[in-house]
Amino acid sequence: MTAPPATENAALKPPLHVLMAGPRGFCAGVDRAIKIVEQAIQKFGAPVYVRHEIVHNKFVVETLETQGAIFVEELDEVPPDAPVVFSAHGVPKSVPAEARRRNMLYLDATCPLVSKVHREAERHQAAGRHILLIGHEGHPEVIGTMGQLPEGTATLVETVEDAEAVQPPEGALAFTTQTTLSVDDTAEIVATLQRRFPHLVGPGKEDICYATTNRQAAVKEIAARSELVVVVGAPNSSNSVRLREVAERAGCPRAVMVQRGRDLDPALADGVSVLGLTAGASAPEVLVDEVLDRLRERFTVTTEEVVVAVEDITFRVPPMQRPGR
Ligand code: SF4
């Protein structure tokens, strides 16, 4: 039997309707952090060192590497005369202090919304309040926020169970949160803490940023209508992992995360008529396009944008001067 011509093959592809979450992908903090590295390379020449992945996305990291960025985990891996950029997740105070001590040229790409949490935590501490930091142990943002405070002045709370069990020191109490948590889980943790500690001081709601909140609202919307949700993101990207969890909890039978198009087995969508597609705040749109192309190999794809919020936030890139000197 001879194979049907290509056009006929295309016509035989089953239909797949893709709901595109809006907003999805890059947030203002990620966009700013990437621009800081790019502009540092232009201004100071390659190589520019970056302490930790500038944002949690392999594609972004590899693209910047081709432009002349070198990623390291600690300052002592950076030659004394080379410029170094701190990642969007924020760093403990000890890091810029060490960079200054070594007379290094550094640029801080910490997202302004993470810096805001740092300042908030410092204010609580200065007012004599012990801080309950809601977040995930080991995440760089949590390490950075803890690192704004003297040892022993903050306690990490990861779950509702932790909130039930935590025994902070006597006296005034406050809470702050990581910016990329699940909105629903965090509300439950905060409610538990407020019940146990009625005088707990905190932000109006929590510190979860606009980008995390909007992406979770959008994925909820598409998940309720989809048989499968695909999240473009990295396993170490907190906000991307949360999107997959939120999709499942919103009633979608299956939600998977892929880093890019080639990681997706399009056969996963066999028998699916409506698929939801979104991307974490550190995943560029080009990777969403890759996933669509991958699906087109097997299906006749139609797309529909499902927009729950329009974002117009941008953060200014700081002047490329030598702040560390
Ligand atoms: S996810 Fe939120 S806190 Fe993190 S970089 Fe983006 S805007 Fe900033």
Residues whose N, C-alpha, C, O or C-beta is under 5 A from the ligand:
A	BS01	SF4	C27 A28 G29 V30 A88 C111 L113 V114 T179 C209 A211 T212 A281
